[in-house]
Amino acid sequence: MKKHLLFTLFLVFIGICGFSQSKKITVEEIWDNFSFYPRGVAGYTAMPVSDDYTVIKRAGIERHHFSDGSVVGIVLSHNDLNASSKERLSVAGISDYAFSADEKKIMLAFDQESIYRRSSLAHYYVYDIEGKKLTPISDTAHLLRFAELSKDGSKVVFARECDLYYQDLTTGKIARITRDGKPNHILNGFADWVYEEELDMSQAASWSPDGSKIAYLRFDESRVKEYTIPMYDELYPTDFKYKYPKAGEDNSLVEVHIYDLATGTDTRLDLGDNSNCYFPRVYWLPNSRDAIVLKLNRHQNQLDFIRYNTVTKAQDVVYQDVNEKWLDVTDNYYFLKDNNSMIVTSERNGFNHIYKVTFGGEIKQLTNGQWEVNEIQFVDEAKKQIYYLSNESGVLNRDLYVINYDSKKIKKQLLTAGNGWASTEFCPNGNYYRLQYSDLNTLPKYTINDKTGKELRVLNDNQNVKNTMDEYGFVNREIISFTTADGVTLYGWMMKPANFDPNKKYPVMMNCYGGPGSQQVMNAYSSAMDLAFYQMLAQHGYISVCVDGRGTATRGDAFKKVIYQQMGKYEAIDQIAAANWLKKQSYVDGERIGIWGWSFGGYLSALSMFRGDGAFKMAISVAPVTNWRYYDNIYTERFMRTPQENPDGYDLNSPTTYAKDLKGKYLLIHGTADDNVHFQNAMELVKGLNAAGIEYDQFFFPNKNHFIMGGNTRTYLYNKLAKYILENL
């Protein structure tokens, strides 16, 4: 089957493109051999205090200086690990590791098993570097949800099954903090599915800085409706069941608790009504006396920072962020050592910027302009400086800047090139950082830089991958822009065939994502595997185009939040506008424009196709939402409110509503075990298309989740995409 398909693709290629000296790109080269995948820097872990980092090598965990990369020594050798463990553990088997704050102990994870996007199970051990002693956490009969060392390295908090424990490494004593844990009912210290997916958290327990207390969340899932996914694995399919709150439905009842190790008391914080709100973060102030609890209302447009004093039991709201439409919960909250102020980002002036907040007092804006801060990278309290990423140098760029605070005159410095896309990882003391930098057509380059921005050395420039791409005749992309009938300027990128002739007309395959706050059009080399797939299409004579419409990131609230309570409407209008703009280009065959996407992009490709009135000849949707009523409530209600409040917003922007208007070829693909965008979405659209008597194509992957991976699955999927495009566009 596969050989026949490859031969067919080869014949089509010869027919369209003729002879070329470049090697021919295949899906197998992309997804089986990973020939075009840029290499990162694996195993890099910064030390908590010193100016060193570690990497796992065959001999053990090596320690290196940031300044020159020289090897300091072996922190944990394979032989020592093997000799200290009854299980004869190997360094090669380490799934993850982390150092105690004093760098004297290492938390080691083995046998890690992924659960959902951010959660996992593993066996954990603590290794004492000086004593060369290995201590198992809990016991090796149980896989743990997580394990975390206290700052002084003397204790470990962990979740086993659905309860929370801590272990004293000095005495070996294990204390059980909770006793009511039960799957799909009560979860202690770790998040439920929807918190994990939409609020970027899995572990929900943390040590106070002095190790005397543990703050944790308790999730009561009992009122959340259960979703069942059939697994086609036995004679009679088995069922996987979990709690999934859909739009408008009940969430878990979440409580914030603080456990005092000295007294053994567990205090539930009285933070008001918890039936229609979220507690997305809990932080400790440096004094270990005060906890900061974030409370977000169900509409997600008011975020309260509540300070709770563990001694007096007093509480007050020290800061509140409010937005007319919605707020995004982030990790850009830095609590300063004075225990009375913090550095945060907010969209309160229409663009995301940095503020210094005095608790209950002054809110001082530190950055300003019609550009956006993406993320705070490091706060240097000693020098009163903030390192952050923003697109000030250009709407499609992302660069590293440093700015001072606590002075009358703000000084700002650009630390990267100002013509690409930066991603940084600072060491804990901020003296060095690892920089990943790329641009639209340049592969990521990894370097070590000092805090002044000076490049000290190159870790990986991906030159070998670039050489391979040259052998296969990879072409450059170019940035395009146009103004819609609504007067909105949109940006996109375009990839043309290597032998492009402006006097010929070419078919165009558009790809989209378009979800709120996302960005696909950027001056960066991203989504490398899909870009290689578009290079393959270019060899077959296709132009590929991607356009970021309204609702996407980096252009302020007015551009991003115009979609509020009508998600999908303007996004589809803008993709249709892009297709109509392409039709006007002399080199485009206006009768041969297609569109495809995955997840939100699958939803958007379907809605654009069905509402496009012939703008597209064909479309492909992979794992699409087909009505936001079927998606989880935290994500959906953030942009749409509930179906009870906004029924038309849901139904008038559902592809199923417009199934009867489909004109052209349409392929629907979904994994039957998708825990994120349920297979129910595909079935609902199929019902609508069937009822309308519309012809379409479908393909489903048994027992595959939202990522549709494993075995030969991804290769098979992309070969199917290629075949469908070549035969129908």
MOTA-V735258 format. One record per residue. RES is the residue in one letter. OMEGA is omega in degrees with one decimal (none if undefined). NEAR is the number of other C-alpha atoms within 12 Angstrom. D_FIRST is the distance of its C-alpha to the first C-alpha in whole Angstrom. Layout:
RES/OMEGA/NEAR/D_FIRST  RES/OMEGA/NEAR/D_FIRST
This chain:
M/-177.9/10/0  K/-179.4/19/4  K/178.6/13/6  H/-179.3/12/5  L/-179.7/24/6  L/179.2/25/9  F/178.1/16/10  T/179.3/20/11  L/180.0/32/12  F/179.0/28/14  L/177.8/19/16  V/179.8/22/17  F/-179.0/28/18  I/-178.3/17/20  G/-175.5/16/21  I/-167.9/22/23  C/-176.8/27/24  G/-174.0/17/25  F/176.8/16/26  S/179.8/20/26  Q/-177.6/14/28  S/174.5/21/26  K/-177.8/19/23  K/179.9/34/20  I/174.7/38/19  T/176.2/38/15  V/179.2/38/14  E/177.3/29/14  E/-178.4/25/18  I/-166.8/32/19  W/176.4/28/18  D/-175.9/22/17  N/-178.6/15/20  F/-174.6/24/22  S/-172.4/28/23  F/-177.2/39/25  Y/179.2/29/26  P/-179.3/32/30  R/175.9/22/32  G/177.6/22/35  V/-171.4/24/37  A/169.5/14/36  G/-175.6/21/39  Y/178.1/30/42  T/-180.0/31/45  A/176.2/34/48  M/-174.0/35/51  P/-173.0/25/53  V/-174.3/19/57  S/178.9/26/56  D/-177.8/30/55  D/173.4/34/52  Y/-178.5/40/49  T/173.6/36/46  V/177.8/35/43  I/174.9/30/41  K/-177.9/25/41  R/-177.2/17/41  A/-179.1/21/45  G/177.8/26/45  I/-177.8/38/46  E/177.6/29/47  R/-176.9/30/50  H/171.4/26/50  H/173.7/26/53  F/-170.1/37/51  S/-176.7/27/54  D/178.5/21/52  G/-177.1/25/50  S/-178.7/17/52  V/177.2/19/51  V/-179.4/20/54  G/178.1/21/53  I/179.1/25/51  V/178.8/34/51  L/-179.9/42/49  S/176.6/27/48  H/-177.4/26/46  N/179.7/21/48  D/178.7/27/51  L/-178.3/35/48  N/-176.9/24/47  A/-175.2/18/51  S/-175.6/25/52  S/176.3/22/49  K/-176.6/16/49  E/-178.1/17/45  R/-177.5/16/45  L/-179.0/29/43  S/175.8/29/41  V/179.8/31/42  A/-178.9/26/38  G/-179.4/26/37  I/178.4/31/39  S/-177.8/25/37  D/177.0/32/40  Y/179.6/35/44  A/-178.4/35/47  F/168.6/36/50  S/-175.0/28/54  A/179.3/26/56  D/175.8/21/58  E/-177.7/29/55  K/-179.1/28/57  K/179.4/36/54  I/171.0/43/50  M/-177.4/40/48  L/176.2/38/45  A/177.9/35/42  F/173.7/31/39  D/-175.7/24/36  Q/178.7/22/36  E/178.5/20/33  S/175.4/17/32  I/175.2/22/33  Y/-173.6/27/33  R/-174.4/25/33  R/-174.9/24/36  S/-179.9/27/37  S/172.1/31/37  L/180.0/29/38  A/166.2/36/39  H/-177.0/36/42  Y/176.1/43/45  Y/172.1/44/48  V/179.9/44/50  Y/175.8/37/51  D/-172.0/29/55  I/-177.9/26/55  E/-177.5/15/59  G/-177.7/15/59  K/-178.0/23/56  K/-179.7/24/55  L/-179.1/30/52  T/175.7/35/52  P/176.1/37/50  I/-171.5/40/50  S/175.4/35/50  D/-173.6/18/49  T/176.6/20/45  A/-176.6/13/45  H/167.8/21/44  L/-175.3/29/41  L/177.3/38/43  R/177.0/40/42  F/171.9/47/44  A/-177.4/43/47  E/177.7/42/49  L/168.0/41/52  S/-174.2/34/56  K/-179.7/30/57  D/176.2/25/59  G/-176.2/31/57  S/-174.7/32/59  K/178.8/38/57  V/170.7/45/53  V/-179.1/48/52  F/175.6/47/49  A/177.1/46/47  R/-171.9/39/46  E/-178.3/30/45  C/-179.5/35/46  D/-175.0/34/50  L/-178.7/43/51  Y/163.6/37/53  Y/-177.7/40/55  Q/175.7/35/56  D/-175.1/28/59  L/178.9/29/58  T/-177.8/16/61  T/-175.8/12/62  G/-177.7/19/59  K/174.7/18/60  I/179.2/24/57  A/178.5/28/58  R/-176.5/27/56  I/-179.4/35/57  T/-176.7/30/55  R/-175.1/19/55  D/-177.5/20/53  G/179.7/26/50  K/-179.0/20/47  P/179.7/24/43  N/179.3/28/43  H/179.8/28/46  I/177.9/31/48  L/-179.7/38/47  N/173.7/43/49  G/173.5/46/49  F/-168.0/46/45  A/170.8/46/44  D/-173.3/45/42  W/-171.2/39/39  V/173.9/38/40  Y/-179.5/38/42  E/-175.8/27/40  E/-168.6/27/37  E/178.3/29/40  L/171.5/32/43  D/178.2/26/41  M/172.8/29/43  S/174.8/35/42  Q/-179.3/37/45  A/176.1/43/48  A/-177.4/43/51  S/177.5/42/53  W/164.8/39/56  S/-176.4/34/59  P/-179.8/25/60  D/176.6/25/62  G/-177.6/32/60  S/-174.8/31/63  K/175.0/37/61  I/172.1/46/57  A/179.8/45/56  Y/176.6/45/53  L/174.6/45/52  R/-178.6/40/51  F/172.9/40/49  D/-175.7/32/50  E/-168.7/33/46  S/-178.4/24/48  R/179.6/20/48  V/-179.0/30/45  K/-175.6/23/42  E/176.2/25/40  Y/-177.5/27/36  T/176.7/21/34  I/177.0/29/30  P/177.1/26/28  M/-175.5/23/26  Y/-172.7/18/23  D/-178.0/15/24  E/179.9/10/26  L/171.0/7/27  Y/-176.5/9/29  P/176.1/14/28  T/-178.3/15/30  D/169.1/18/32  F/-176.5/20/32  K/176.9/19/35  Y/-177.3/25/37  K/-176.9/34/40  Y/-179.7/36/38  P/179.5/36/41  K/-176.6/32/40  A/178.7/34/42  G/-177.1/32/45  E/-177.4/28/45  D/172.9/29/47  N/168.6/34/46  S/168.9/37/48  L/-173.8/28/51  V/176.6/42/52  E/174.5/38/55  V/-179.2/40/56  H/171.3/34/58  I/-178.9/44/59  Y/178.9/34/60  D/-175.5/27/63  L/-175.8/28/63  A/-176.4/12/67  T/-177.3/12/68  G/-179.2/18/64  T/179.5/19/65  D/-175.6/26/62  T/172.0/27/63  R/-179.3/22/61  L/176.3/31/61  D/-175.5/21/63  L/179.3/29/61  G/-177.0/19/61  D/178.8/17/59  N/-176.2/24/56  S/-179.1/24/54  N/177.7/24/53  C/178.6/31/52  Y/172.6/42/50  F/-169.2/44/51  P/-179.8/42/49  R/168.5/39/51  V/-179.2/39/54  Y/171.0/39/55  W/170.4/38/58  L/-177.0/32/61  P/-176.6/24/62  N/-179.2/24/65  S/179.7/28/63  R/-175.7/30/66  D/172.1/34/64  A/175.3/41/60  I/179.2/43/59  V/175.9/38/57  L/178.4/36/55  K/-176.3/38/55  L/179.2/37/53  N/-174.0/31/53  R/176.8/33/51  H/175.4/33/51  Q/175.0/35/50  N/173.4/30/53  Q/-178.6/28/55  L/-179.7/31/55  D/173.1/32/58  F/-174.5/38/59  I/176.6/34/61  R/179.0/35/63  Y/179.3/33/64  N/-175.3/24/67  T/179.2/30/66  V/-176.4/16/70  T/-176.0/11/72  K/178.8/18/69  A/176.8/17/69  Q/177.0/23/67  D/176.6/23/66  V/-175.6/24/64  V/179.4/30/64  Y/178.0/32/62  Q/175.0/30/60  D/-176.7/32/57  V/176.6/24/57  N/-178.8/25/55  E/-174.8/21/55  K/177.2/28/51  W/175.3/37/49  L/172.5/37/49  D/174.0/36/47  V/-177.8/35/47  T/171.0/23/47  D/179.8/24/48  N/178.6/29/51  Y/-176.8/32/54  Y/-176.4/32/56  F/-171.8/33/59  L/-171.9/25/62  K/177.7/20/64  D/179.2/14/67  N/-176.4/25/66  N/-179.8/25/66  S/-179.1/30/64  M/173.7/36/60  I/-178.4/43/58  V/167.5/41/56  T/-179.7/40/53  S/175.7/43/54  E/-171.4/38/53  R/177.3/30/57  N/177.6/24/57  G/175.5/28/54  F/-177.4/31/52  N/-177.7/41/51  H/-175.8/36/54  I/179.1/42/56  Y/169.1/34/59  K/-174.9/35/62  V/167.9/31/63  T/-174.0/24/66  F/179.1/27/66  G/-174.9/19/68  G/-171.4/15/69  E/171.5/17/68  I/-173.2/24/64  K/179.0/26/64  Q/-176.5/28/62  L/175.0/32/61  T/-176.1/38/58  N/177.0/27/58  G/180.0/21/57  Q/175.0/24/54  W/-171.3/31/51  E/168.3/38/50  V/178.6/42/50  N/-173.7/43/46  E/170.6/34/47  I/-176.9/37/50  Q/-178.7/40/50  F/174.9/37/53  V/179.1/36/56  D/-176.8/29/59  E/-178.5/23/62  A/-179.2/15/64  K/179.3/18/64  K/-178.1/22/63  Q/177.4/30/60  I/174.4/40/57  Y/-175.7/43/54  Y/175.5/42/51  L/177.9/41/48  S/178.3/45/48  N/179.9/37/47  E/-177.9/34/51  S/179.7/29/50  G/-172.7/22/48  V/-179.7/32/46  L/-177.6/38/42  N/168.0/37/44  R/-175.8/40/44  D/-179.7/43/47  L/177.5/44/49  Y/169.2/37/53  V/-178.2/34/56  I/178.5/35/59  N/174.1/30/62  Y/-178.5/29/64  D/171.2/25/67  S/-176.5/14/69  K/-177.8/10/70  K/179.4/11/68  I/176.5/19/65  K/-175.5/18/63  K/-179.4/20/60  Q/174.1/25/58  L/-176.0/26/54  L/177.5/30/53  T/-166.2/36/49  A/179.6/24/49  G/180.0/26/49  N/-179.7/27/46  G/-173.0/34/43  W/-176.6/38/41  A/168.5/42/43  S/-175.2/35/42  T/173.3/36/45  E/-177.8/34/45  F/170.7/37/49  C/-172.4/33/50  P/179.8/25/53  N/172.6/26/56  G/-177.4/34/55  N/-178.4/31/56  Y/173.5/37/52  Y/172.9/39/49  R/-178.5/39/45  L/168.8/39/44  Q/-176.1/39/41  Y/177.6/41/41  S/169.2/32/39  D/-172.0/30/39  L/-174.7/32/36  N/-179.6/28/35  T/-178.7/28/36  L/-178.9/35/34  P/174.3/35/36  K/-178.5/34/39  Y/-179.8/31/41  T/168.1/35/44  I/-179.5/39/47  N/171.9/32/50  D/-171.4/27/54  K/176.0/38/55  T/-177.2/22/57  G/-178.0/29/53  K/177.0/21/54  E/-179.0/26/51  L/177.7/22/51  R/-180.0/24/48  V/176.6/25/44  L/-179.2/26/42  N/177.6/24/39  D/177.7/25/38  N/-179.0/28/35  Q/179.2/21/35  N/177.8/18/33  V/177.8/27/30  K/178.5/28/32  N/177.7/17/32  T/179.0/25/28  M/178.2/33/28  D/178.5/22/30  E/-178.8/19/28  Y/173.2/27/25  G/178.3/25/28  F/179.8/33/28  V/179.1/31/30  N/169.4/28/33  R/174.9/31/33  E/178.2/24/37  I/175.5/27/38  I/174.4/26/39  S/177.0/24/42  F/179.6/26/43  T/-177.3/19/45  T/177.2/23/44  A/177.6/15/47  D/179.6/14/48  G/-178.8/11/49  V/176.1/22/47  T/178.9/22/46  L/178.9/34/42  Y/177.1/33/40  G/169.5/37/37  W/-177.8/35/35  M/175.4/34/33  M/-178.4/38/30  K/175.9/35/30  P/-177.5/34/28  A/-178.7/27/30  N/-175.3/26/31  F/177.8/23/32  D/-177.4/16/35  P/-179.9/16/37  N/177.8/12/38  K/176.6/18/34  K/-173.6/25/32  Y/170.2/35/29  P/-178.5/40/27  V/172.5/46/28  M/177.2/49/25  M/171.5/44/28  N/-175.3/45/27  C/163.6/46/30  Y/166.9/41/31  G/-178.6/42/35  G/-177.5/37/36  P/177.0/40/40  G/179.1/34/41  S/175.3/24/37  Q/175.0/34/37  Q/-179.7/36/34  V/-176.5/38/36  M/178.7/38/38  N/-175.1/35/39  A/172.8/33/37  Y/-176.3/36/34  S/-179.7/29/32  S/-170.9/22/28  A/-177.2/29/27  M/176.7/28/23  D/177.3/30/23  L/176.8/36/26  A/176.6/40/23  F/178.6/39/20  Y/173.5/41/23  Q/176.4/40/24  M/176.7/46/20  L/177.7/45/21  A/176.7/39/24  Q/178.2/41/23  H/174.1/41/21  G/-179.4/35/24  Y/167.7/39/25  I/174.0/44/28  S/-177.1/44/27  V/173.7/41/30  C/-178.7/42/32  V/173.5/45/35  D/179.5/48/37  G/178.0/47/39  R/-175.1/43/42  G/-178.8/37/41  T/-165.3/36/40  A/166.5/38/42  T/-176.0/42/45  R/174.0/39/47  G/-176.0/31/49  D/-175.1/33/50  A/179.9/25/50  F/-174.9/27/47  K/-168.1/35/45  K/172.6/36/47  V/-177.2/29/47  I/-172.0/32/44  Y/-179.9/32/46  Q/175.7/32/46  Q/-177.0/34/44  M/-178.9/42/41  G/-174.8/47/38  K/-176.3/34/40  Y/177.6/35/41  E/179.2/42/38  A/177.4/42/36  I/-176.6/37/39  D/175.7/41/39  Q/176.2/47/35  I/177.6/39/36  A/178.0/35/39  A/178.2/46/36  A/-180.0/44/34  N/174.7/31/37  W/179.2/29/39  L/179.7/38/36  K/-178.1/25/36  K/-179.5/17/40  Q/-172.1/21/38  S/-175.9/16/39  Y/-177.9/23/35  V/171.8/32/33  D/-173.6/30/32  G/178.2/26/33  E/-175.8/24/31  R/175.9/33/28  I/178.7/40/28  G/179.5/53/26  I/176.9/51/26  W/177.0/47/24  G/-175.9/39/25  W/177.7/34/25  S/175.3/38/28  F/177.1/39/31  G/174.9/40/29  G/174.7/40/27  Y/-175.7/47/30  L/178.8/48/31  S/178.3/52/28  A/-177.7/57/29  L/178.8/52/32  S/179.0/53/33  M/-174.6/45/30  F/-177.7/42/32  R/-172.5/36/35  G/178.2/35/35  D/176.2/23/36  G/178.9/25/33  A/-177.6/38/33  F/176.4/42/30  K/-178.6/36/27  M/177.4/42/24  A/175.3/48/24  I/175.6/49/22  S/175.3/46/23  V/176.5/47/22  A/-175.3/45/24  P/159.8/45/27  V/178.3/46/31  T/167.8/46/31  N/-175.4/43/35  W/173.0/45/37  R/-175.9/37/39  Y/-176.0/35/36  Y/-174.0/39/36  D/-169.9/40/38  N/-177.7/38/42  I/179.2/45/43  Y/-170.7/39/40  T/-176.8/40/41  E/175.9/41/44  R/-175.7/41/45  F/-170.3/38/44  M/-164.2/42/45  R/-174.0/35/47  T/174.9/34/47  P/178.3/29/45  Q/179.4/16/49  E/-168.4/15/50  N/-175.4/24/48  P/-179.0/22/46  D/178.4/22/46  G/178.3/29/44  Y/-169.4/35/41  D/-178.8/26/41  L/176.9/25/41  N/176.8/36/39  S/175.6/37/36  P/-178.8/42/33  T/179.1/38/33  T/-174.8/28/37  Y/-178.5/28/35  A/-177.8/34/32  K/-175.8/26/34  D/-179.7/25/34  L/174.8/36/30  K/-179.9/27/30  G/-177.2/32/27  K/-178.5/31/23  Y/179.2/40/23  L/178.9/41/20  L/-178.4/42/21  I/179.0/46/19  H/171.3/45/21  G/-174.6/41/21  T/-178.8/33/23  A/-179.3/33/25  D/-179.9/37/26  D/-177.4/39/30  N/173.6/40/31  V/-170.6/42/30  H/175.8/36/29  F/175.4/39/26  Q/178.7/30/29  N/178.9/36/29  A/-178.5/39/26  M/178.7/28/27  E/178.2/26/31  L/177.5/41/29  V/177.4/32/27  K/-179.9/22/30  G/178.7/26/32  L/178.4/31/29  N/-179.5/18/29  A/-179.6/16/33  A/-179.6/18/33  G/-177.3/14/31  I/176.2/23/29  E/-179.2/22/25  Y/177.5/29/22  D/-179.3/26/19  Q/174.6/26/18  F/-176.2/26/16  F/-179.2/29/17  F/-178.4/31/17  P/172.8/24/19  N/178.5/29/22  K/-177.9/32/21  N/-173.0/32/24  H/-176.6/32/25  F/178.5/27/23  I/179.8/31/20  M/177.6/23/19  G/-178.2/19/19  G/-179.2/13/16  N/-168.7/19/13  T/-175.1/25/14  R/177.0/27/16  T/178.9/27/13  Y/-179.1/30/10  L/-176.3/34/13  Y/171.8/35/14  N/177.5/34/11  K/177.0/30/12  L/-178.8/41/15  A/-178.4/39/15  K/-178.1/31/13  Y/179.0/32/15  I/-177.0/37/18  L/-177.3/32/17  E/-171.3/20/17  N/-179.9/27/20  L/none/33/22
